[in-house]
């Protein structure tokens, strides 16, 4: 219970503050398994757990993943979930739509972390569900479940901010153990990215070594990174085309998909990996009554600016049912998990340095009323300062220019007008007061264009 005094100390008095202390271990582990319902509600209120409890959950889940095959076999009924990307509050909605985890079989297709600001909450809850229901909760690996991507995007920073590097490394070790694919009802191949020229038979999946950081080429890379070519008939001059959009792997067309499905007696490929305006997309019909490829994406209003729907697939009695949903409101978090003081420093420094410039280099309009003696002394002061090797106006102006760039970037992020440069965290939230000047389709396409650089796999030299 939050005291009245604590609530009244907040700017928004009707909004309860997050729990002050981490959740007690006695409340999390009433036996050997974590109580996922308690964690679900606690995380929803922005609560935390101790480092020791986080590590315990990670290691318990890792032991289960290690025992699972590279290629899992599942039958319906099952709910299939695409990318979540740290959008914890949207995951709450998809769990409501998909069915209670204690009664519903789930298959998650990867990309649980990065981009969103609540990746730790997402992955810890999913791991807790896996520990409680190892025979009905299934998770495969996405391209973001690796050291390279989490270092370039937000998950590593989130781990350091909320815990430390030991927790981050524990997550990375657990990601190395995630299975790579799943066969549903003996007819559908479920994978995060897509097909590979090295994937001839599904038996190739059974023999690969998955317990490693994904390479920049090869079967594991393609399973995580490849995309279907997005053209109506799916025709390509070549069977596989280099994927310039991703900076690695391939595009596969209708011919490659049909051949693989026919050779392996399958109906369709179900994958995630790409944001879709409606939350899903079906490709490569080619006159048949069922698409050869289905993309499912479960992060609505991706990065708080795409204005897309989220979707999940429900398989039951060999029937495929797609359910869509809109985004849910979530607590506001500044970029890079900054506090308001750190975020405002560039604004303050810019003003202070401008004041300093005006002091050491006064303009004529500011001292027209000075007497001749004062003007002479000011002139002498300005000349002395400009001759100094340690402190001059050129240096200050360079500082101002750099600080101004940071300040403008912070302002644009808050207004929802830009993404951070390069392979970095995108806008945490758009300004709700900003007038709506474009429809959702236009917003979606504009977001894709602005975010294109972040869809590309970073170079190895950029890892920090």
C-alpha beads as a LAMMPS data file, in Angstrom:
LAMMPS data file: protein, C-alpha beads

464 atoms
463 bonds

1 atom types
1 bond types

-500.0 500.0 xlo xhi
-500.0 500.0 ylo yhi
-500.0 500.0 zlo zhi

Masses

1 110.0

Atoms # bond

1 1 1 0.000 0.000 0.000
2 1 1 1.373 3.418 -0.995
3 1 1 1.048 6.053 1.706
4 1 1 -0.937 9.197 1.024
5 1 1 2.151 11.306 1.801
6 1 1 4.232 9.531 -0.868
7 1 1 1.523 9.892 -3.511
8 1 1 1.014 13.580 -2.748
9 1 1 4.745 14.155 -3.219
10 1 1 4.391 13.249 -6.920
11 1 1 3.492 15.630 -9.731
12 1 1 0.733 13.247 -10.839
13 1 1 -0.809 12.431 -7.486
14 1 1 -3.247 9.789 -8.763
15 1 1 -0.395 7.671 -10.181
16 1 1 1.210 5.308 -7.695
17 1 1 5.031 5.353 -7.629
18 1 1 7.001 2.178 -8.442
19 1 1 7.750 -0.159 -5.526
20 1 1 10.664 1.269 -3.573
21 1 1 12.387 -2.034 -2.756
22 1 1 13.090 -5.111 -4.909
23 1 1 10.581 -7.904 -4.496
24 1 1 11.443 -10.279 -1.678
25 1 1 12.830 -13.674 -2.669
26 1 1 10.275 -15.314 -0.391
27 1 1 7.488 -13.868 -2.534
28 1 1 9.136 -14.869 -5.825
29 1 1 10.232 -18.400 -4.946
30 1 1 7.572 -20.087 -2.855
31 1 1 9.106 -23.354 -4.004
32 1 1 11.898 -23.984 -6.465
33 1 1 10.066 -22.214 -9.295
34 1 1 9.418 -18.464 -9.596
35 1 1 5.818 -17.324 -9.140
36 1 1 5.204 -15.838 -12.584
37 1 1 1.917 -14.196 -11.568
38 1 1 3.610 -12.268 -8.767
39 1 1 6.426 -11.228 -11.127
40 1 1 3.954 -10.235 -13.850
41 1 1 2.085 -7.845 -11.557
42 1 1 5.271 -6.570 -9.905
43 1 1 6.929 -5.748 -13.233
44 1 1 3.723 -4.088 -14.431
45 1 1 4.085 -1.650 -11.519
46 1 1 7.725 -1.022 -12.568
47 1 1 9.046 -3.109 -9.709
48 1 1 12.441 -4.800 -9.653
49 1 1 13.950 -7.983 -8.266
50 1 1 17.388 -8.561 -6.800
51 1 1 20.390 -9.530 -8.880
52 1 1 20.570 -12.912 -7.142
53 1 1 16.960 -13.725 -8.025
54 1 1 17.424 -12.562 -11.627
55 1 1 20.473 -14.816 -12.015
56 1 1 18.589 -17.736 -10.472
57 1 1 15.755 -17.391 -13.006
58 1 1 18.197 -17.061 -15.919
59 1 1 20.167 -20.157 -14.939
60 1 1 17.069 -22.276 -14.338
61 1 1 15.735 -21.392 -17.797
62 1 1 19.129 -22.015 -19.411
63 1 1 19.219 -25.572 -18.065
64 1 1 15.849 -26.268 -19.711
65 1 1 16.897 -24.763 -23.059
66 1 1 20.055 -26.883 -23.118
67 1 1 17.957 -30.060 -23.083
68 1 1 15.783 -29.007 -26.024
69 1 1 16.513 -29.917 -29.640
70 1 1 17.634 -27.452 -32.294
71 1 1 14.392 -28.225 -34.136
72 1 1 11.364 -28.716 -31.905
73 1 1 8.164 -30.529 -32.880
74 1 1 4.791 -29.151 -31.720
75 1 1 1.147 -29.841 -32.476
76 1 1 -1.864 -27.572 -32.115
77 1 1 -3.523 -25.931 -30.308
78 1 1 -0.705 -23.391 -30.084
79 1 1 -0.381 -19.601 -30.104
80 1 1 2.520 -18.227 -32.182
81 1 1 4.057 -14.880 -31.186
82 1 1 6.410 -12.702 -33.242
83 1 1 8.848 -9.968 -32.180
84 1 1 8.212 -8.377 -28.758
85 1 1 11.297 -6.133 -28.493
86 1 1 11.078 -5.121 -24.857
87 1 1 7.481 -3.869 -25.099
88 1 1 6.372 -5.371 -21.790
89 1 1 3.012 -3.629 -21.568
90 1 1 2.059 -4.817 -25.047
91 1 1 3.087 -8.335 -24.054
92 1 1 0.485 -8.182 -21.290
93 1 1 -2.192 -7.674 -23.926
94 1 1 -0.959 -10.481 -26.174
95 1 1 -0.992 -12.888 -23.204
96 1 1 -4.606 -11.913 -22.547
97 1 1 -5.525 -12.481 -26.202
98 1 1 -3.441 -15.595 -26.664
99 1 1 -4.724 -17.335 -23.570
100 1 1 -3.553 -17.900 -20.015
101 1 1 -0.031 -19.398 -20.043
102 1 1 -1.084 -22.105 -17.602
103 1 1 -3.673 -23.389 -20.096
104 1 1 -2.208 -22.349 -23.462
105 1 1 0.703 -23.652 -25.502
106 1 1 2.896 -20.792 -26.770
107 1 1 5.645 -20.589 -29.366
108 1 1 7.675 -17.362 -29.285
109 1 1 9.718 -16.618 -32.417
110 1 1 12.508 -14.509 -30.925
111 1 1 13.549 -10.852 -30.635
112 1 1 12.448 -10.490 -27.038
113 1 1 14.932 -7.715 -26.247
114 1 1 16.280 -4.388 -27.615
115 1 1 14.506 -1.313 -28.975
116 1 1 11.872 -1.249 -26.203
117 1 1 12.734 -0.023 -22.713
118 1 1 11.486 -3.019 -20.698
119 1 1 13.492 -5.887 -22.171
120 1 1 14.603 -7.280 -18.820
121 1 1 11.016 -7.474 -17.621
122 1 1 9.972 -9.216 -20.857
123 1 1 12.709 -11.838 -20.805
124 1 1 12.534 -12.545 -17.060
125 1 1 8.782 -13.110 -17.265
126 1 1 9.165 -15.369 -20.317
127 1 1 11.906 -17.342 -18.558
128 1 1 9.666 -17.665 -15.492
129 1 1 6.862 -19.011 -17.680
130 1 1 9.292 -21.470 -19.284
131 1 1 10.423 -22.722 -15.874
132 1 1 6.821 -23.261 -14.746
133 1 1 5.524 -24.752 -18.001
134 1 1 8.480 -26.308 -19.863
135 1 1 6.206 -28.533 -21.975
136 1 1 3.849 -25.755 -23.150
137 1 1 6.010 -22.591 -23.356
138 1 1 8.544 -22.688 -26.192
139 1 1 11.040 -20.047 -27.273
140 1 1 13.355 -19.899 -30.276
141 1 1 16.222 -17.527 -30.923
142 1 1 15.922 -14.217 -32.765
143 1 1 18.676 -12.148 -34.358
144 1 1 18.699 -9.780 -31.360
145 1 1 19.420 -12.583 -28.892
146 1 1 23.191 -12.237 -29.240
147 1 1 26.098 -10.182 -27.939
148 1 1 26.605 -8.140 -31.086
149 1 1 23.069 -6.791 -31.385
150 1 1 22.465 -6.233 -27.676
151 1 1 25.745 -4.316 -27.452
152 1 1 24.746 -2.023 -30.290
153 1 1 21.169 -1.487 -29.164
154 1 1 19.643 -1.021 -25.724
155 1 1 19.706 -4.353 -23.883
156 1 1 23.302 -4.221 -22.680
157 1 1 22.799 -0.677 -21.399
158 1 1 19.556 -1.729 -19.739
159 1 1 21.298 -4.610 -17.955
160 1 1 24.063 -2.322 -16.701
161 1 1 21.534 0.322 -15.630
162 1 1 19.284 -2.121 -13.753
163 1 1 21.912 -4.683 -12.693
164 1 1 25.469 -5.132 -13.988
165 1 1 27.595 -6.914 -16.589
166 1 1 27.375 -10.242 -14.767
167 1 1 23.623 -10.331 -15.365
168 1 1 24.146 -9.306 -18.989
169 1 1 26.657 -12.103 -19.587
170 1 1 24.295 -14.591 -17.939
171 1 1 21.568 -13.555 -20.374
172 1 1 23.971 -13.955 -23.303
173 1 1 24.915 -17.473 -22.193
174 1 1 21.231 -18.373 -21.977
175 1 1 20.573 -16.936 -25.453
176 1 1 23.239 -19.276 -26.854
177 1 1 21.085 -22.196 -25.685
178 1 1 17.802 -21.180 -27.333
179 1 1 16.492 -23.594 -30.011
180 1 1 16.573 -22.409 -33.619
181 1 1 13.302 -23.573 -35.194
182 1 1 10.112 -25.574 -34.774
183 1 1 7.852 -27.773 -36.908
184 1 1 4.134 -27.176 -36.242
185 1 1 1.643 -29.952 -36.967
186 1 1 4.257 -31.561 -39.193
187 1 1 3.423 -28.962 -41.861
188 1 1 4.795 -25.543 -40.907
189 1 1 8.395 -24.476 -40.341
190 1 1 8.539 -21.763 -37.677
191 1 1 11.762 -19.746 -37.576
192 1 1 12.745 -16.191 -36.725
193 1 1 14.216 -15.008 -40.036
194 1 1 13.807 -17.401 -42.928
195 1 1 15.379 -19.868 -45.320
196 1 1 18.989 -20.433 -46.324
197 1 1 20.790 -21.834 -49.384
198 1 1 22.457 -24.163 -46.857
199 1 1 19.077 -25.433 -45.650
200 1 1 18.226 -28.298 -47.999
201 1 1 16.547 -30.652 -45.548
202 1 1 15.040 -30.052 -42.126
203 1 1 17.608 -32.608 -40.942
204 1 1 20.223 -29.899 -41.494
205 1 1 18.651 -28.070 -38.553
206 1 1 18.971 -31.091 -36.301
207 1 1 22.730 -31.424 -36.780
208 1 1 23.861 -27.774 -36.589
209 1 1 25.781 -26.397 -33.592
210 1 1 23.579 -23.692 -32.089
211 1 1 25.454 -23.115 -28.827
212 1 1 27.471 -20.154 -30.054
213 1 1 27.380 -16.492 -30.985
214 1 1 25.907 -16.350 -34.525
215 1 1 28.448 -15.883 -37.321
216 1 1 28.049 -13.337 -40.134
217 1 1 27.342 -16.076 -42.669
218 1 1 26.134 -19.634 -42.739
219 1 1 23.010 -21.555 -41.772
220 1 1 22.551 -20.088 -38.296
221 1 1 22.986 -16.549 -39.615
222 1 1 20.381 -17.108 -42.345
223 1 1 17.828 -18.629 -39.981
224 1 1 18.051 -15.437 -37.926
225 1 1 18.515 -12.785 -40.638
226 1 1 17.072 -13.764 -44.030
227 1 1 13.912 -12.165 -45.464
228 1 1 11.371 -13.085 -48.136
229 1 1 11.529 -10.751 -51.121
230 1 1 8.586 -8.365 -50.851
231 1 1 7.280 -8.367 -54.423
232 1 1 3.854 -9.674 -55.526
233 1 1 4.905 -12.783 -57.456
234 1 1 8.065 -13.441 -55.430
235 1 1 10.150 -13.951 -58.550
236 1 1 13.900 -13.417 -58.443
237 1 1 16.449 -13.825 -61.274
238 1 1 18.466 -15.844 -58.779
239 1 1 17.149 -18.313 -56.202
240 1 1 18.735 -16.320 -53.350
241 1 1 19.799 -12.671 -53.499
242 1 1 22.264 -10.920 -51.181
243 1 1 20.348 -9.004 -48.522
244 1 1 21.723 -5.454 -48.691
245 1 1 19.021 -4.230 -46.311
246 1 1 20.386 -6.414 -43.514
247 1 1 24.051 -6.263 -44.429
248 1 1 24.224 -10.070 -44.269
249 1 1 22.310 -13.200 -45.310
250 1 1 19.853 -13.356 -48.222
251 1 1 16.492 -12.542 -49.694
252 1 1 14.619 -15.678 -50.720
253 1 1 11.872 -15.688 -53.329
254 1 1 8.868 -17.806 -54.155
255 1 1 10.905 -20.365 -56.095
256 1 1 13.299 -21.053 -53.199
257 1 1 10.392 -21.261 -50.769
258 1 1 8.277 -23.603 -52.914
259 1 1 11.207 -25.941 -53.575
260 1 1 12.134 -26.191 -49.895
261 1 1 8.525 -26.815 -48.864
262 1 1 7.999 -29.439 -51.552
263 1 1 11.257 -31.272 -50.814
264 1 1 10.430 -31.412 -47.101
265 1 1 6.695 -32.086 -47.407
266 1 1 5.744 -28.811 -45.708
267 1 1 2.986 -26.277 -46.353
268 1 1 4.403 -22.923 -45.264
269 1 1 7.134 -20.989 -43.452
270 1 1 6.030 -18.948 -40.433
271 1 1 8.532 -16.284 -39.413
272 1 1 8.886 -12.927 -37.623
273 1 1 11.771 -10.436 -38.008
274 1 1 9.979 -7.655 -39.955
275 1 1 7.563 -4.980 -38.739
276 1 1 4.226 -5.144 -40.542
277 1 1 1.580 -2.433 -40.634
278 1 1 -1.227 -4.906 -39.891
279 1 1 0.914 -7.099 -37.636
280 1 1 1.183 -9.823 -40.268
281 1 1 1.770 -10.388 -43.969
282 1 1 1.198 -13.340 -46.289
283 1 1 3.441 -13.880 -49.316
284 1 1 3.949 -16.211 -52.280
285 1 1 0.402 -17.442 -52.919
286 1 1 1.109 -18.321 -56.563
287 1 1 -2.400 -19.583 -57.237
288 1 1 -2.524 -21.865 -54.192
289 1 1 -5.050 -21.615 -51.389
290 1 1 -2.386 -20.975 -48.751
291 1 1 0.614 -18.598 -48.613
292 1 1 4.084 -20.091 -48.724
293 1 1 5.357 -17.533 -46.190
294 1 1 3.616 -15.830 -43.267
295 1 1 5.285 -13.011 -41.318
296 1 1 3.975 -12.288 -37.818
297 1 1 4.995 -9.238 -35.758
298 1 1 3.755 -8.799 -32.187
299 1 1 5.111 -5.364 -31.176
300 1 1 2.351 -2.785 -31.892
301 1 1 3.380 0.822 -32.502
302 1 1 6.939 -0.458 -32.764
303 1 1 9.463 1.889 -31.136
304 1 1 6.509 4.160 -30.245
305 1 1 6.419 5.630 -33.739
306 1 1 5.542 2.983 -36.369
307 1 1 1.775 3.097 -35.656
308 1 1 1.451 -0.550 -36.690
309 1 1 -0.778 -3.202 -35.189
310 1 1 0.529 -6.226 -33.347
311 1 1 -0.671 -9.733 -34.175
312 1 1 -0.485 -13.334 -33.011
313 1 1 -1.428 -16.595 -34.737
314 1 1 -3.696 -19.153 -33.097
315 1 1 -3.518 -22.694 -34.451
316 1 1 -6.404 -24.958 -33.471
317 1 1 -7.739 -28.025 -35.282
318 1 1 -5.405 -27.242 -38.210
319 1 1 -7.099 -23.846 -38.561
320 1 1 -5.041 -20.657 -38.586
321 1 1 -6.594 -17.619 -36.900
322 1 1 -4.786 -14.260 -36.769
323 1 1 -5.691 -11.852 -33.975
324 1 1 -4.623 -8.204 -34.109
325 1 1 -4.320 -5.672 -31.305
326 1 1 -3.281 -2.060 -30.740
327 1 1 -0.530 -0.774 -28.495
328 1 1 -0.879 -0.208 -24.748
329 1 1 0.296 2.847 -22.859
330 1 1 3.497 2.398 -20.923
331 1 1 5.584 4.388 -18.424
332 1 1 7.771 7.064 -19.959
333 1 1 11.515 6.411 -20.051
334 1 1 14.145 8.840 -21.320
335 1 1 16.637 7.650 -23.989
336 1 1 19.504 5.486 -22.724
337 1 1 17.752 5.325 -19.330
338 1 1 18.952 8.836 -18.508
339 1 1 17.552 10.708 -15.536
340 1 1 16.095 14.147 -16.147
341 1 1 19.185 15.882 -14.759
342 1 1 21.601 14.076 -17.099
343 1 1 19.240 14.698 -20.010
344 1 1 19.043 18.453 -19.264
345 1 1 22.811 19.026 -18.841
346 1 1 23.364 19.953 -22.547
347 1 1 20.656 22.619 -22.250
348 1 1 22.293 24.128 -19.161
349 1 1 25.841 23.986 -20.555
350 1 1 24.777 25.678 -23.785
351 1 1 23.255 28.604 -21.891
352 1 1 26.240 28.945 -19.536
353 1 1 28.790 28.897 -22.366
354 1 1 26.802 31.505 -24.271
355 1 1 26.937 33.698 -21.177
356 1 1 30.683 33.112 -20.960
357 1 1 31.123 34.156 -24.591
358 1 1 29.231 37.373 -23.950
359 1 1 31.496 38.107 -20.964
360 1 1 34.845 37.559 -22.667
361 1 1 33.810 38.944 -26.053
362 1 1 31.305 41.744 -25.419
363 1 1 29.548 43.246 -28.424
364 1 1 29.390 46.988 -29.028
365 1 1 25.644 47.221 -28.483
366 1 1 26.094 46.035 -24.906
367 1 1 28.563 48.744 -23.794
368 1 1 27.658 51.864 -25.776
369 1 1 26.996 53.665 -22.505
370 1 1 30.443 52.798 -21.078
371 1 1 33.006 55.553 -20.706
372 1 1 36.198 55.466 -22.755
373 1 1 38.292 54.101 -19.911
374 1 1 35.913 51.147 -19.357
375 1 1 35.839 50.404 -23.078
376 1 1 39.631 50.354 -23.171
377 1 1 39.839 47.944 -20.236
378 1 1 37.238 45.634 -21.804
379 1 1 39.160 45.702 -25.059
380 1 1 42.377 44.854 -23.246
381 1 1 40.641 41.982 -21.425
382 1 1 39.304 40.583 -24.686
383 1 1 42.750 40.718 -26.321
384 1 1 44.400 39.001 -23.356
385 1 1 41.825 36.214 -23.321
386 1 1 42.072 35.667 -27.077
387 1 1 45.871 35.287 -26.797
388 1 1 45.551 32.653 -24.091
389 1 1 46.507 29.133 -25.162
390 1 1 44.372 27.603 -22.448
391 1 1 41.103 29.463 -22.883
392 1 1 39.824 31.209 -25.991
393 1 1 36.531 31.904 -27.698
394 1 1 37.170 29.468 -30.537
395 1 1 37.362 26.607 -28.058
396 1 1 34.199 27.761 -26.338
397 1 1 32.360 28.082 -29.634
398 1 1 33.338 24.527 -30.544
399 1 1 31.986 23.378 -27.198
400 1 1 28.763 25.296 -27.802
401 1 1 28.374 23.737 -31.238
402 1 1 28.850 20.224 -29.857
403 1 1 26.513 20.802 -26.916
404 1 1 23.906 22.373 -29.202
405 1 1 23.925 19.248 -31.375
406 1 1 23.318 17.062 -28.316
407 1 1 20.571 19.376 -27.067
408 1 1 18.813 19.455 -30.443
409 1 1 19.034 15.681 -30.689
410 1 1 17.478 15.303 -27.228
411 1 1 14.680 17.676 -28.179
412 1 1 13.978 15.841 -31.440
413 1 1 13.883 12.490 -29.642
414 1 1 11.358 13.798 -27.134
415 1 1 9.226 15.257 -29.941
416 1 1 9.354 11.936 -31.767
417 1 1 10.983 13.402 -34.875
418 1 1 14.103 11.271 -35.217
419 1 1 15.939 8.083 -34.388
420 1 1 19.301 8.092 -32.690
421 1 1 22.189 7.857 -35.150
422 1 1 23.436 4.521 -36.381
423 1 1 22.780 1.281 -34.554
424 1 1 21.314 2.830 -31.463
425 1 1 18.153 2.988 -29.448
426 1 1 15.275 4.670 -31.219
427 1 1 12.744 7.179 -29.963
428 1 1 11.272 6.063 -26.648
429 1 1 8.006 7.920 -27.139
430 1 1 6.332 10.390 -29.451
431 1 1 4.834 13.628 -28.180
432 1 1 1.069 13.053 -27.640
433 1 1 0.428 16.797 -28.003
434 1 1 1.911 16.907 -31.477
435 1 1 -0.844 17.327 -34.113
436 1 1 -1.575 14.337 -36.324
437 1 1 -0.420 15.411 -39.776
438 1 1 -0.205 12.003 -41.457
439 1 1 -2.264 8.830 -41.497
440 1 1 -1.068 5.553 -40.015
441 1 1 0.073 4.135 -43.357
442 1 1 2.194 7.184 -44.107
443 1 1 3.583 7.163 -40.565
444 1 1 4.480 3.483 -40.898
445 1 1 6.312 3.977 -44.194
446 1 1 8.140 7.067 -42.920
447 1 1 9.229 5.193 -39.788
448 1 1 10.584 2.329 -41.895
449 1 1 12.636 4.744 -43.992
450 1 1 14.032 6.605 -40.956
451 1 1 14.787 3.363 -39.134
452 1 1 16.371 1.576 -42.090
453 1 1 19.905 1.984 -40.755
454 1 1 18.893 0.141 -37.572
455 1 1 17.642 -2.868 -39.548
456 1 1 21.146 -3.511 -40.849
457 1 1 23.522 -5.795 -39.014
458 1 1 26.341 -3.708 -37.501
459 1 1 29.966 -4.241 -38.340
460 1 1 31.971 -6.261 -35.848
461 1 1 34.296 -3.314 -35.231
462 1 1 31.389 -1.271 -33.859
463 1 1 30.724 -3.480 -30.845
464 1 1 31.267 -1.649 -27.571

Bonds

1 1 1 2
2 1 2 3
3 1 3 4
4 1 4 5
5 1 5 6
6 1 6 7
7 1 7 8
8 1 8 9
9 1 9 10
10 1 10 11
11 1 11 12
12 1 12 13
13 1 13 14
14 1 14 15
15 1 15 16
16 1 16 17
17 1 17 18
18 1 18 19
19 1 19 20
20 1 20 21
21 1 21 22
22 1 22 23
23 1 23 24
24 1 24 25
25 1 25 26
26 1 26 27
27 1 27 28
28 1 28 29
29 1 29 30
30 1 30 31
31 1 31 32
32 1 32 33
33 1 33 34
34 1 34 35
35 1 35 36
36 1 36 37
37 1 37 38
38 1 38 39
39 1 39 40
40 1 40 41
41 1 41 42
42 1 42 43
43 1 43 44
44 1 44 45
45 1 45 46
46 1 46 47
47 1 47 48
48 1 48 49
49 1 49 50
50 1 50 51
51 1 51 52
52 1 52 53
53 1 53 54
54 1 54 55
55 1 55 56
56 1 56 57
57 1 57 58
58 1 58 59
59 1 59 60
60 1 60 61
61 1 61 62
62 1 62 63
63 1 63 64
64 1 64 65
65 1 65 66
66 1 66 67
67 1 67 68
68 1 68 69
69 1 69 70
70 1 70 71
71 1 71 72
72 1 72 73
73 1 73 74
74 1 74 75
75 1 75 76
76 1 76 77
77 1 77 78
78 1 78 79
79 1 79 80
80 1 80 81
81 1 81 82
82 1 82 83
83 1 83 84
84 1 84 85
85 1 85 86
86 1 86 87
87 1 87 88
88 1 88 89
89 1 89 90
90 1 90 91
91 1 91 92
92 1 92 93
93 1 93 94
94 1 94 95
95 1 95 96
96 1 96 97
97 1 97 98
98 1 98 99
99 1 99 100
100 1 100 101
101 1 101 102
102 1 102 103
103 1 103 104
104 1 104 105
105 1 105 106
106 1 106 107
107 1 107 108
108 1 108 109
109 1 109 110
110 1 110 111
111 1 111 112
112 1 112 113
113 1 113 114
114 1 114 115
115 1 115 116
116 1 116 117
117 1 117 118
118 1 118 119
119 1 119 120
120 1 120 121
121 1 121 122
122 1 122 123
123 1 123 124
124 1 124 125
125 1 125 126
126 1 126 127
127 1 127 128
128 1 128 129
129 1 129 130
130 1 130 131
131 1 131 132
132 1 132 133
133 1 133 134
134 1 134 135
135 1 135 136
136 1 136 137
137 1 137 138
138 1 138 139
139 1 139 140
140 1 140 141
141 1 141 142
142 1 142 143
143 1 143 144
144 1 144 145
145 1 145 146
146 1 146 147
147 1 147 148
148 1 148 149
149 1 149 150
150 1 150 151
151 1 151 152
152 1 152 153
153 1 153 154
154 1 154 155
155 1 155 156
156 1 156 157
157 1 157 158
158 1 158 159
159 1 159 160
160 1 160 161
161 1 161 162
162 1 162 163
163 1 163 164
164 1 164 165
165 1 165 166
166 1 166 167
167 1 167 168
168 1 168 169
169 1 169 170
170 1 170 171
171 1 171 172
172 1 172 173
173 1 173 174
174 1 174 175
175 1 175 176
176 1 176 177
177 1 177 178
178 1 178 179
179 1 179 180
180 1 180 181
181 1 181 182
182 1 182 183
183 1 183 184
184 1 184 185
185 1 185 186
186 1 186 187
187 1 187 188
188 1 188 189
189 1 189 190
190 1 190 191
191 1 191 192
192 1 192 193
193 1 193 194
194 1 194 195
195 1 195 196
196 1 196 197
197 1 197 198
198 1 198 199
199 1 199 200
200 1 200 201
201 1 201 202
202 1 202 203
203 1 203 204
204 1 204 205
205 1 205 206
206 1 206 207
207 1 207 208
208 1 208 209
209 1 209 210
210 1 210 211
211 1 211 212
212 1 212 213
213 1 213 214
214 1 214 215
215 1 215 216
216 1 216 217
217 1 217 218
218 1 218 219
219 1 219 220
220 1 220 221
221 1 221 222
222 1 222 223
223 1 223 224
224 1 224 225
225 1 225 226
226 1 226 227
227 1 227 228
228 1 228 229
229 1 229 230
230 1 230 231
231 1 231 232
232 1 232 233
233 1 233 234
234 1 234 235
235 1 235 236
236 1 236 237
237 1 237 238
238 1 238 239
239 1 239 240
240 1 240 241
241 1 241 242
242 1 242 243
243 1 243 244
244 1 244 245
245 1 245 246
246 1 246 247
247 1 247 248
248 1 248 249
249 1 249 250
250 1 250 251
251 1 251 252
252 1 252 253
253 1 253 254
254 1 254 255
255 1 255 256
256 1 256 257
257 1 257 258
258 1 258 259
259 1 259 260
260 1 260 261
261 1 261 262
262 1 262 263
263 1 263 264
264 1 264 265
265 1 265 266
266 1 266 267
267 1 267 268
268 1 268 269
269 1 269 270
270 1 270 271
271 1 271 272
272 1 272 273
273 1 273 274
274 1 274 275
275 1 275 276
276 1 276 277
277 1 277 278
278 1 278 279
279 1 279 280
280 1 280 281
281 1 281 282
282 1 282 283
283 1 283 284
284 1 284 285
285 1 285 286
286 1 286 287
287 1 287 288
288 1 288 289
289 1 289 290
290 1 290 291
291 1 291 292
292 1 292 293
293 1 293 294
294 1 294 295
295 1 295 296
296 1 296 297
297 1 297 298
298 1 298 299
299 1 299 300
300 1 300 301
301 1 301 302
302 1 302 303
303 1 303 304
304 1 304 305
305 1 305 306
306 1 306 307
307 1 307 308
308 1 308 309
309 1 309 310
310 1 310 311
311 1 311 312
312 1 312 313
313 1 313 314
314 1 314 315
315 1 315 316
316 1 316 317
317 1 317 318
318 1 318 319
319 1 319 320
320 1 320 321
321 1 321 322
322 1 322 323
323 1 323 324
324 1 324 325
325 1 325 326
326 1 326 327
327 1 327 328
328 1 328 329
329 1 329 330
330 1 330 331
331 1 331 332
332 1 332 333
333 1 333 334
334 1 334 335
335 1 335 336
336 1 336 337
337 1 337 338
338 1 338 339
339 1 339 340
340 1 340 341
341 1 341 342
342 1 342 343
343 1 343 344
344 1 344 345
345 1 345 346
346 1 346 347
347 1 347 348
348 1 348 349
349 1 349 350
350 1 350 351
351 1 351 352
352 1 352 353
353 1 353 354
354 1 354 355
355 1 355 356
356 1 356 357
357 1 357 358
358 1 358 359
359 1 359 360
360 1 360 361
361 1 361 362
362 1 362 363
363 1 363 364
364 1 364 365
365 1 365 366
366 1 366 367
367 1 367 368
368 1 368 369
369 1 369 370
370 1 370 371
371 1 371 372
372 1 372 373
373 1 373 374
374 1 374 375
375 1 375 376
376 1 376 377
377 1 377 378
378 1 378 379
379 1 379 380
380 1 380 381
381 1 381 382
382 1 382 383
383 1 383 384
384 1 384 385
385 1 385 386
386 1 386 387
387 1 387 388
388 1 388 389
389 1 389 390
390 1 390 391
391 1 391 392
392 1 392 393
393 1 393 394
394 1 394 395
395 1 395 396
396 1 396 397
397 1 397 398
398 1 398 399
399 1 399 400
400 1 400 401
401 1 401 402
402 1 402 403
403 1 403 404
404 1 404 405
405 1 405 406
406 1 406 407
407 1 407 408
408 1 408 409
409 1 409 410
410 1 410 411
411 1 411 412
412 1 412 413
413 1 413 414
414 1 414 415
415 1 415 416
416 1 416 417
417 1 417 418
418 1 418 419
419 1 419 420
420 1 420 421
421 1 421 422
422 1 422 423
423 1 423 424
424 1 424 425
425 1 425 426
426 1 426 427
427 1 427 428
428 1 428 429
429 1 429 430
430 1 430 431
431 1 431 432
432 1 432 433
433 1 433 434
434 1 434 435
435 1 435 436
436 1 436 437
437 1 437 438
438 1 438 439
439 1 439 440
440 1 440 441
441 1 441 442
442 1 442 443
443 1 443 444
444 1 444 445
445 1 445 446
446 1 446 447
447 1 447 448
448 1 448 449
449 1 449 450
450 1 450 451
451 1 451 452
452 1 452 453
453 1 453 454
454 1 454 455
455 1 455 456
456 1 456 457
457 1 457 458
458 1 458 459
459 1 459 460
460 1 460 461
461 1 461 462
462 1 462 463
463 1 463 464
